[in-house]
Amino acid sequence: MMWERYNLMAQNAMNQGKPQEAEDLFRSAIAEAEKFDAKDPKLANSLNNLANCLRNQGKYPEAEQNYKRALEVRQKALGPLHTDLIGIYENYAKMLRAAGREAEATKMDSHARAIFMKS
């Protein structure tokens, strides 16, 4: 499956310190994931992975767009309180902190904690 291949290659590129290559591969993974059913986690996972890659490069505005879309896709598929959202909220909070937006990061952490407490 091409989606899996792109994701594995992107993770390897990240581990080898090749963020631009990883970014390109994550974008390819997103293109593949768009072909799956809306409830399939592949798209949200790919968006979250790309956002993490962008965050690591200091590309915060673009990272934020991808975290928001990942949350939107997962919430639409699973509802606003599903445990699959926790990791995205936590990653989003890391990006907000790195961008110096502590108050917003605290809100993301609160969302993650609320979901965890209800599960």
C-alpha positions as CSV (number, residue, x, y, z in Angstrom):
1,M,0.0,0.0,0.0
2,M,1.5,3.3,-1.1
3,W,0.2,5.2,2.0
4,E,2.2,2.9,4.3
5,R,5.3,3.2,2.1
6,Y,5.2,7.0,2.1
7,N,4.7,7.1,5.9
8,L,7.6,4.7,6.5
9,M,9.9,6.5,4.2
10,A,8.9,9.9,5.7
11,Q,9.6,8.6,9.3
12,N,13.0,7.3,8.1
13,A,13.8,10.6,6.5
14,M,12.9,12.3,9.8
15,N,15.1,9.9,11.8
16,Q,18.0,10.6,9.3
17,G,17.7,14.4,9.8
18,K,16.2,15.0,6.4
19,P,13.1,17.1,7.2
20,Q,12.4,18.5,3.7
21,E,12.4,15.0,2.3
22,A,10.1,13.8,5.2
23,E,7.8,16.7,4.5
24,D,7.5,15.9,0.8
25,L,6.8,12.2,1.7
26,F,4.2,13.1,4.3
27,R,2.4,15.2,1.7
28,S,2.4,12.2,-0.6
29,A,1.0,10.1,2.2
30,I,-1.8,12.7,2.7
31,A,-2.6,12.5,-1.0
32,E,-3.0,8.7,-0.7
33,A,-5.0,9.0,2.5
34,E,-7.5,11.3,0.8
35,K,-8.6,8.3,-1.2
36,F,-9.8,6.3,1.8
37,D,-13.1,6.4,3.6
38,A,-13.7,9.6,5.8
39,K,-13.7,7.4,8.9
40,D,-10.4,5.8,8.2
41,P,-7.7,7.2,10.5
42,K,-5.0,7.4,7.8
43,L,-5.7,11.0,6.8
44,A,-5.7,12.4,10.3
45,N,-2.6,10.4,11.1
46,S,-0.8,11.7,8.0
47,L,-1.9,15.3,8.8
48,N,-0.6,15.0,12.4
49,N,2.7,13.5,11.1
50,L,3.2,16.3,8.6
51,A,2.3,18.9,11.3
52,N,4.9,17.3,13.6
53,C,7.5,17.5,10.8
54,L,6.6,21.2,10.2
55,R,6.7,21.9,13.9
56,N,10.2,20.4,14.2
57,Q,11.3,22.8,11.4
58,G,9.8,25.8,13.1
59,K,7.1,26.2,10.4
60,Y,4.4,26.9,13.0
61,P,1.7,28.5,10.9
62,E,1.6,25.6,8.5
63,A,1.9,23.1,11.3
64,E,-1.1,24.6,13.0
65,Q,-3.2,24.4,9.8
66,N,-2.4,20.6,9.7
67,Y,-3.1,20.0,13.4
68,K,-6.5,21.8,13.0
69,R,-7.4,19.7,9.9
70,A,-6.3,16.5,11.7
71,L,-8.6,17.4,14.6
72,E,-11.4,18.3,12.3
73,V,-11.1,15.0,10.3
74,R,-11.0,12.8,13.5
75,Q,-13.8,14.7,15.3
76,K,-16.0,14.3,12.2
77,A,-15.3,10.6,12.1
78,L,-15.3,9.8,15.8
79,G,-16.9,12.6,17.7
80,P,-15.3,15.3,19.9
81,L,-14.4,13.1,22.9
82,H,-12.7,10.1,21.2
83,T,-9.3,9.1,22.7
84,D,-7.7,9.2,19.2
85,L,-7.8,13.0,19.5
86,I,-5.6,13.1,22.6
87,G,-2.3,12.7,20.7
88,I,-3.2,15.4,18.2
89,Y,-4.1,17.8,21.0
90,E,-0.9,17.1,22.8
91,N,1.2,17.6,19.6
92,Y,-0.7,20.8,18.9
93,A,0.0,22.0,22.4
94,K,3.8,21.4,21.9
95,M,3.7,23.5,18.7
96,L,1.8,26.3,20.5
97,R,4.4,26.3,23.3
98,A,7.3,26.3,20.8
99,A,5.6,29.4,19.2
100,G,5.3,31.1,22.5
101,R,1.5,30.7,22.8
102,E,1.3,29.2,26.3
103,A,-2.3,30.1,27.0
104,E,-3.5,28.4,23.9
105,A,-1.3,25.4,24.6
106,T,-2.8,25.1,28.0
107,K,-6.3,24.9,26.4
108,M,-5.1,22.1,24.1
109,D,-3.8,20.2,27.1
110,S,-7.1,20.7,28.9
111,H,-9.0,19.2,25.9
112,A,-6.7,16.2,25.9
113,R,-7.0,15.8,29.7
114,A,-10.8,16.1,29.5
115,I,-11.0,13.3,26.9
116,F,-8.6,11.1,28.9
117,M,-10.7,11.6,32.1
118,K,-13.9,10.6,30.3
119,S,-12.4,7.5,28.7
